[in-house]
Amino acid sequence: MDDTAPPVRTAYSRLQLNYPVVMGDERLGDAYGGILGLPVTYLIDGGGRIRAKYEGDANLESVESEINRLLQSH
């Protein structure tokens, strides 16, 4: 949120992320129900619906479990 692209690209590369990362501003945050703090992680399905929201440091096991649950439900 409200950052410039170079440090985000550096972090993305350093963390070896293999999923999309979105940069946003206050308007985008409002479109997703408001963002009160960072970090925040959303799971968004192929139809653009928010399926889960994690505020703060997301527990990767919880996120993976939710992804698997969503995949199995389809």
Backbone atoms as SQL, in Angstrom:
CREATE TABLE atoms (id INTEGER PRIMARY KEY, chain TEXT, resi INTEGER, resn TEXT, atom TEXT, x REAL, y REAL, z REAL);
INSERT INTO atoms VALUES
  (1, 'A', 1, 'MET', 'N', 0.849, -1.177, 0.000),
  (2, 'A', 1, 'MET', 'CA', 0.000, 0.000, 0.000),
  (3, 'A', 1, 'MET', 'C', 0.893, 1.238, 0.000),
  (4, 'A', 2, 'ASP', 'N', 0.611, 2.109, -0.922),
  (5, 'A', 2, 'ASP', 'CA', 1.280, 3.406, -0.977),
  (6, 'A', 2, 'ASP', 'C', 2.806, 3.303, -0.998),
  (7, 'A', 3, 'ASP', 'N', 3.331, 2.242, -1.585),
  (8, 'A', 3, 'ASP', 'CA', 4.771, 2.072, -1.700),
  (9, 'A', 3, 'ASP', 'C', 5.141, 2.234, -3.168),
  (10, 'A', 4, 'THR', 'N', 6.413, 2.321, -3.436),
  (11, 'A', 4, 'THR', 'CA', 6.846, 2.366, -4.830),
  (12, 'A', 4, 'THR', 'C', 7.222, 0.951, -5.259),
  (13, 'A', 5, 'ALA', 'N', 7.244, 0.725, -6.543),
  (14, 'A', 5, 'ALA', 'CA', 7.460, -0.619, -7.072),
  (15, 'A', 5, 'ALA', 'C', 8.821, -1.235, -6.745),
  (16, 'A', 6, 'PRO', 'N', 9.938, -0.502, -6.783),
  (17, 'A', 6, 'PRO', 'CA', 11.233, -1.162, -6.581),
  (18, 'A', 6, 'PRO', 'C', 11.366, -1.965, -5.273),
  (19, 'A', 7, 'PRO', 'N', 10.999, -1.437, -4.090),
  (20, 'A', 7, 'PRO', 'CA', 11.162, -2.265, -2.893),
  (21, 'A', 7, 'PRO', 'C', 10.217, -3.465, -2.867),
  (22, 'A', 8, 'VAL', 'N', 9.067, -3.326, -3.493),
  (23, 'A', 8, 'VAL', 'CA', 8.132, -4.447, -3.558),
  (24, 'A', 8, 'VAL', 'C', 8.703, -5.543, -4.442),
  (25, 'A', 9, 'ARG', 'N', 9.255, -5.166, -5.578),
  (26, 'A', 9, 'ARG', 'CA', 9.883, -6.154, -6.467),
  (27, 'A', 9, 'ARG', 'C', 11.061, -6.844, -5.782),
  (28, 'A', 10, 'THR', 'N', 11.848, -6.076, -5.031),
  (29, 'A', 10, 'THR', 'CA', 12.989, -6.650, -4.313),
  (30, 'A', 10, 'THR', 'C', 12.515, -7.674, -3.284),
  (31, 'A', 11, 'ALA', 'N', 11.501, -7.323, -2.509),
  (32, 'A', 11, 'ALA', 'CA', 10.971, -8.242, -1.497),
  (33, 'A', 11, 'ALA', 'C', 10.367, -9.471, -2.157),
  (34, 'A', 12, 'TYR', 'N', 9.649, -9.281, -3.241),
  (35, 'A', 12, 'TYR', 'CA', 9.039, -10.394, -3.967),
  (36, 'A', 12, 'TYR', 'C', 10.113, -11.388, -4.409),
  (37, 'A', 13, 'SER', 'N', 11.191, -10.868, -4.938),
  (38, 'A', 13, 'SER', 'CA', 12.296, -11.712, -5.401),
  (39, 'A', 13, 'SER', 'C', 13.011, -12.368, -4.223),
  (40, 'A', 14, 'ARG', 'N', 13.295, -11.594, -3.181),
  (41, 'A', 14, 'ARG', 'CA', 14.018, -12.113, -2.017),
  (42, 'A', 14, 'ARG', 'C', 13.244, -13.223, -1.324),
  (43, 'A', 15, 'LEU', 'N', 11.921, -13.058, -1.230),
  (44, 'A', 15, 'LEU', 'CA', 11.074, -14.051, -0.567),
  (45, 'A', 15, 'LEU', 'C', 10.719, -15.221, -1.487),
  (46, 'A', 16, 'GLN', 'N', 11.083, -15.110, -2.763),
  (47, 'A', 16, 'GLN', 'CA', 10.819, -16.151, -3.759),
  (48, 'A', 16, 'GLN', 'C', 9.330, -16.517, -3.802),
  (49, 'A', 17, 'LEU', 'N', 8.490, -15.485, -3.848),
  (50, 'A', 17, 'LEU', 'CA', 7.046, -15.711, -3.883),
  (51, 'A', 17, 'LEU', 'C', 6.648, -16.287, -5.234),
  (52, 'A', 18, 'ASN', 'N', 5.640, -17.145, -5.224),
  (53, 'A', 18, 'ASN', 'CA', 5.185, -17.760, -6.479),
  (54, 'A', 18, 'ASN', 'C', 3.699, -17.502, -6.706),
  (55, 'A', 19, 'TYR', 'N', 3.246, -16.335, -6.243),
  (56, 'A', 19, 'TYR', 'CA', 1.850, -15.938, -6.414),
  (57, 'A', 19, 'TYR', 'C', 1.798, -14.436, -6.662),
  (58, 'A', 20, 'PRO', 'N', 0.706, -13.958, -7.231),
  (59, 'A', 20, 'PRO', 'CA', 0.620, -12.527, -7.530),
  (60, 'A', 20, 'PRO', 'C', 0.596, -11.671, -6.267),
  (61, 'A', 21, 'VAL', 'N', 1.250, -10.540, -6.339),
  (62, 'A', 21, 'VAL', 'CA', 1.235, -9.541, -5.277),
  (63, 'A', 21, 'VAL', 'C', 0.694, -8.259, -5.903),
  (64, 'A', 22, 'VAL', 'N', -0.265, -7.644, -5.234),
  (65, 'A', 22, 'VAL', 'CA', -0.906, -6.446, -5.761),
  (66, 'A', 22, 'VAL', 'C', -0.457, -5.239, -4.955),
  (67, 'A', 23, 'MET', 'N', -0.134, -4.182, -5.652),
  (68, 'A', 23, 'MET', 'CA', 0.159, -2.919, -4.983),
  (69, 'A', 23, 'MET', 'C', -1.106, -2.084, -5.035),
  (70, 'A', 24, 'GLY', 'N', -1.373, -1.371, -3.967),
  (71, 'A', 24, 'GLY', 'CA', -2.605, -0.601, -3.938),
  (72, 'A', 24, 'GLY', 'C', -2.450, 0.711, -3.213),
  (73, 'A', 25, 'ASP', 'N', -3.557, 1.422, -3.172),
  (74, 'A', 25, 'ASP', 'CA', -3.631, 2.677, -2.451),
  (75, 'A', 25, 'ASP', 'C', -4.912, 2.654, -1.618),
  (76, 'A', 26, 'GLU', 'N', -5.239, 3.758, -1.006),
  (77, 'A', 26, 'GLU', 'CA', -6.414, 3.814, -0.134),
  (78, 'A', 26, 'GLU', 'C', -7.696, 3.429, -0.878),
  (79, 'A', 27, 'ARG', 'N', -7.824, 3.856, -2.117),
  (80, 'A', 27, 'ARG', 'CA', -9.034, 3.546, -2.904),
  (81, 'A', 27, 'ARG', 'C', -9.178, 2.034, -3.109),
  (82, 'A', 28, 'LEU', 'N', -8.085, 1.374, -3.449),
  (83, 'A', 28, 'LEU', 'CA', -8.131, -0.074, -3.628),
  (84, 'A', 28, 'LEU', 'C', -8.431, -0.756, -2.293),
  (85, 'A', 29, 'GLY', 'N', -7.813, -0.271, -1.222),
  (86, 'A', 29, 'GLY', 'CA', -8.081, -0.820, 0.105),
  (87, 'A', 29, 'GLY', 'C', -9.546, -0.714, 0.467),
  (88, 'A', 30, 'ASP', 'N', -10.156, 0.417, 0.175),
  (89, 'A', 30, 'ASP', 'CA', -11.590, 0.600, 0.443),
  (90, 'A', 30, 'ASP', 'C', -12.430, -0.384, -0.361),
  (91, 'A', 31, 'ALA', 'N', -12.009, -0.673, -1.595),
  (92, 'A', 31, 'ALA', 'CA', -12.753, -1.609, -2.444),
  (93, 'A', 31, 'ALA', 'C', -12.742, -3.022, -1.862),
  (94, 'A', 32, 'TYR', 'N', -11.756, -3.320, -1.029),
  (95, 'A', 32, 'TYR', 'CA', -11.642, -4.637, -0.401),
  (96, 'A', 32, 'TYR', 'C', -12.098, -4.607, 1.056),
  (97, 'A', 33, 'GLY', 'N', -12.938, -3.661, 1.381),
  (98, 'A', 33, 'GLY', 'CA', -13.519, -3.627, 2.715),
  (99, 'A', 33, 'GLY', 'C', -12.707, -2.856, 3.733),
  (100, 'A', 34, 'GLY', 'N', -11.735, -2.127, 3.287),
  (101, 'A', 34, 'GLY', 'CA', -10.900, -1.345, 4.194),
  (102, 'A', 34, 'GLY', 'C', -9.738, -2.166, 4.715),
  (103, 'A', 35, 'ILE', 'N', -8.611, -1.528, 4.806),
  (104, 'A', 35, 'ILE', 'CA', -7.411, -2.176, 5.326),
  (105, 'A', 35, 'ILE', 'C', -6.951, -1.349, 6.519),
  (106, 'A', 36, 'LEU', 'N', -7.043, -1.945, 7.694),
  (107, 'A', 36, 'LEU', 'CA', -6.709, -1.225, 8.916),
  (108, 'A', 36, 'LEU', 'C', -5.232, -1.307, 9.262),
  (109, 'A', 37, 'GLY', 'N', -4.548, -2.293, 8.732),
  (110, 'A', 37, 'GLY', 'CA', -3.129, -2.446, 9.015),
  (111, 'A', 37, 'GLY', 'C', -2.495, -3.395, 8.026),
  (112, 'A', 38, 'LEU', 'N', -1.191, -3.403, 8.024),
  (113, 'A', 38, 'LEU', 'CA', -0.448, -4.274, 7.125),
  (114, 'A', 38, 'LEU', 'C', 0.428, -5.193, 7.954),
  (115, 'A', 39, 'PRO', 'N', 0.736, -6.357, 7.505),
  (116, 'A', 39, 'PRO', 'CA', 0.327, -6.927, 6.223),
  (117, 'A', 39, 'PRO', 'C', -1.095, -7.461, 6.279),
  (118, 'A', 40, 'VAL', 'N', -1.677, -7.616, 5.098),
  (119, 'A', 40, 'VAL', 'CA', -2.989, -8.240, 4.953),
  (120, 'A', 40, 'VAL', 'C', -2.909, -9.160, 3.740),
  (121, 'A', 41, 'THR', 'N', -3.505, -10.330, 3.865),
  (122, 'A', 41, 'THR', 'CA', -3.483, -11.322, 2.801),
  (123, 'A', 41, 'THR', 'C', -4.901, -11.698, 2.455),
  (124, 'A', 42, 'TYR', 'N', -5.218, -11.712, 1.169),
  (125, 'A', 42, 'TYR', 'CA', -6.536, -12.118, 0.689),
  (126, 'A', 42, 'TYR', 'C', -6.389, -13.369, -0.162),
  (127, 'A', 43, 'LEU', 'N', -7.347, -14.263, -0.051),
  (128, 'A', 43, 'LEU', 'CA', -7.491, -15.353, -1.015),
  (129, 'A', 43, 'LEU', 'C', -8.656, -14.968, -1.905),
  (130, 'A', 44, 'ILE', 'N', -8.396, -14.821, -3.191),
  (131, 'A', 44, 'ILE', 'CA', -9.397, -14.373, -4.158),
  (132, 'A', 44, 'ILE', 'C', -9.582, -15.471, -5.183),
  (133, 'A', 45, 'ASP', 'N', -10.838, -15.872, -5.408),
  (134, 'A', 45, 'ASP', 'CA', -11.088, -16.969, -6.345),
  (135, 'A', 45, 'ASP', 'C', -11.077, -16.479, -7.789),
  (136, 'A', 46, 'GLY', 'N', -11.229, -17.405, -8.714),
  (137, 'A', 46, 'GLY', 'CA', -11.190, -17.093, -10.141),
  (138, 'A', 46, 'GLY', 'C', -12.266, -16.127, -10.579),
  (139, 'A', 47, 'GLY', 'N', -13.335, -16.015, -9.803),
  (140, 'A', 47, 'GLY', 'CA', -14.413, -15.077, -10.118),
  (141, 'A', 47, 'GLY', 'C', -14.215, -13.715, -9.488),
  (142, 'A', 48, 'GLY', 'N', -13.090, -13.530, -8.792),
  (143, 'A', 48, 'GLY', 'CA', -12.798, -12.240, -8.182),
  (144, 'A', 48, 'GLY', 'C', -13.403, -12.054, -6.800),
  (145, 'A', 49, 'ARG', 'N', -13.987, -13.112, -6.223),
  (146, 'A', 49, 'ARG', 'CA', -14.590, -13.014, -4.887),
  (147, 'A', 49, 'ARG', 'C', -13.549, -13.261, -3.812),
  (148, 'A', 50, 'ILE', 'N', -13.605, -12.458, -2.762),
  (149, 'A', 50, 'ILE', 'CA', -12.725, -12.664, -1.618),
  (150, 'A', 50, 'ILE', 'C', -13.235, -13.877, -0.851),
  (151, 'A', 51, 'ARG', 'N', -12.391, -14.882, -0.714),
  (152, 'A', 51, 'ARG', 'CA', -12.774, -16.108, -0.012),
  (153, 'A', 51, 'ARG', 'C', -12.225, -16.148, 1.407),
  (154, 'A', 52, 'ALA', 'N', -11.145, -15.414, 1.671),
  (155, 'A', 52, 'ALA', 'CA', -10.574, -15.352, 3.013),
  (156, 'A', 52, 'ALA', 'C', -9.724, -14.098, 3.123),
  (157, 'A', 53, 'LYS', 'N', -9.632, -13.585, 4.336),
  (158, 'A', 53, 'LYS', 'CA', -8.809, -12.406, 4.609),
  (159, 'A', 53, 'LYS', 'C', -8.036, -12.678, 5.896),
  (160, 'A', 54, 'TYR', 'N', -6.731, -12.450, 5.854),
  (161, 'A', 54, 'TYR', 'CA', -5.866, -12.644, 7.008),
  (162, 'A', 54, 'TYR', 'C', -5.184, -11.315, 7.308),
  (163, 'A', 55, 'GLU', 'N', -5.385, -10.805, 8.510),
  (164, 'A', 55, 'GLU', 'CA', -4.745, -9.553, 8.900),
  (165, 'A', 55, 'GLU', 'C', -3.556, -9.874, 9.799),
  (166, 'A', 56, 'GLY', 'N', -2.470, -9.143, 9.611),
  (167, 'A', 56, 'GLY', 'CA', -1.249, -9.432, 10.349),
  (168, 'A', 56, 'GLY', 'C', -0.471, -10.510, 9.632),
  (169, 'A', 57, 'ASP', 'N', 0.503, -11.044, 10.308),
  (170, 'A', 57, 'ASP', 'CA', 1.307, -12.110, 9.702),
  (171, 'A', 57, 'ASP', 'C', 0.455, -13.356, 9.556),
  (172, 'A', 58, 'ALA', 'N', 0.178, -13.733, 8.340),
  (173, 'A', 58, 'ALA', 'CA', -0.662, -14.901, 8.059),
  (174, 'A', 58, 'ALA', 'C', 0.114, -16.175, 8.364),
  (175, 'A', 59, 'ASN', 'N', -0.553, -17.097, 9.040),
  (176, 'A', 59, 'ASN', 'CA', 0.010, -18.413, 9.291),
  (177, 'A', 59, 'ASN', 'C', -0.082, -19.195, 7.986),
  (178, 'A', 60, 'LEU', 'N', 1.059, -19.514, 7.401),
  (179, 'A', 60, 'LEU', 'CA', 1.061, -20.144, 6.082),
  (180, 'A', 60, 'LEU', 'C', 0.344, -21.488, 6.082),
  (181, 'A', 61, 'GLU', 'N', 0.391, -22.214, 7.176),
  (182, 'A', 61, 'GLU', 'CA', -0.332, -23.490, 7.249),
  (183, 'A', 61, 'GLU', 'C', -1.835, -23.264, 7.178),
  (184, 'A', 62, 'SER', 'N', -2.311, -22.215, 7.834),
  (185, 'A', 62, 'SER', 'CA', -3.738, -21.889, 7.778),
  (186, 'A', 62, 'SER', 'C', -4.155, -21.477, 6.377),
  (187, 'A', 63, 'VAL', 'N', -3.324, -20.675, 5.735),
  (188, 'A', 63, 'VAL', 'CA', -3.623, -20.230, 4.373),
  (189, 'A', 63, 'VAL', 'C', -3.657, -21.432, 3.431),
  (190, 'A', 64, 'GLU', 'N', -2.653, -22.291, 3.528),
  (191, 'A', 64, 'GLU', 'CA', -2.603, -23.471, 2.666),
  (192, 'A', 64, 'GLU', 'C', -3.801, -24.385, 2.914),
  (193, 'A', 65, 'SER', 'N', -4.172, -24.549, 4.165),
  (194, 'A', 65, 'SER', 'CA', -5.329, -25.372, 4.504),
  (195, 'A', 65, 'SER', 'C', -6.605, -24.801, 3.878),
  (196, 'A', 66, 'GLU', 'N', -6.756, -23.489, 3.931),
  (197, 'A', 66, 'GLU', 'CA', -7.943, -22.847, 3.344),
  (198, 'A', 66, 'GLU', 'C', -7.924, -22.974, 1.828),
  (199, 'A', 67, 'ILE', 'N', -6.769, -22.835, 1.207),
  (200, 'A', 67, 'ILE', 'CA', -6.664, -23.010, -0.243),
  (201, 'A', 67, 'ILE', 'C', -7.092, -24.425, -0.614),
  (202, 'A', 68, 'ASN', 'N', -6.573, -25.409, 0.094),
  (203, 'A', 68, 'ASN', 'CA', -6.940, -26.803, -0.193),
  (204, 'A', 68, 'ASN', 'C', -8.427, -27.041, 0.008),
  (205, 'A', 69, 'ARG', 'N', -9.005, -26.465, 1.063),
  (206, 'A', 69, 'ARG', 'CA', -10.433, -26.617, 1.305),
  (207, 'A', 69, 'ARG', 'C', -11.245, -26.015, 0.147),
  (208, 'A', 70, 'LEU', 'N', -10.832, -24.834, -0.296),
  (209, 'A', 70, 'LEU', 'CA', -11.541, -24.179, -1.407),
  (210, 'A', 70, 'LEU', 'C', -11.399, -24.979, -2.699),
  (211, 'A', 71, 'LEU', 'N', -10.221, -25.523, -2.952),
  (212, 'A', 71, 'LEU', 'CA', -10.023, -26.320, -4.156),
  (213, 'A', 71, 'LEU', 'C', -10.880, -27.584, -4.140),
  (214, 'A', 72, 'GLN', 'N', -11.005, -28.207, -2.982),
  (215, 'A', 72, 'GLN', 'CA', -11.792, -29.432, -2.861),
  (216, 'A', 72, 'GLN', 'C', -13.289, -29.150, -2.956),
  (217, 'A', 73, 'SER', 'N', -13.704, -27.943, -2.635),
  (218, 'A', 73, 'SER', 'CA', -15.136, -27.631, -2.652),
  (219, 'A', 73, 'SER', 'C', -15.650, -27.359, -4.075),
  (220, 'A', 74, 'HIS', 'N', -14.732, -27.286, -5.037),
  (221, 'A', 74, 'HIS', 'CA', -15.139, -27.007, -6.416),
  (222, 'A', 74, 'HIS', 'C', -15.003, -28.234, -7.225);
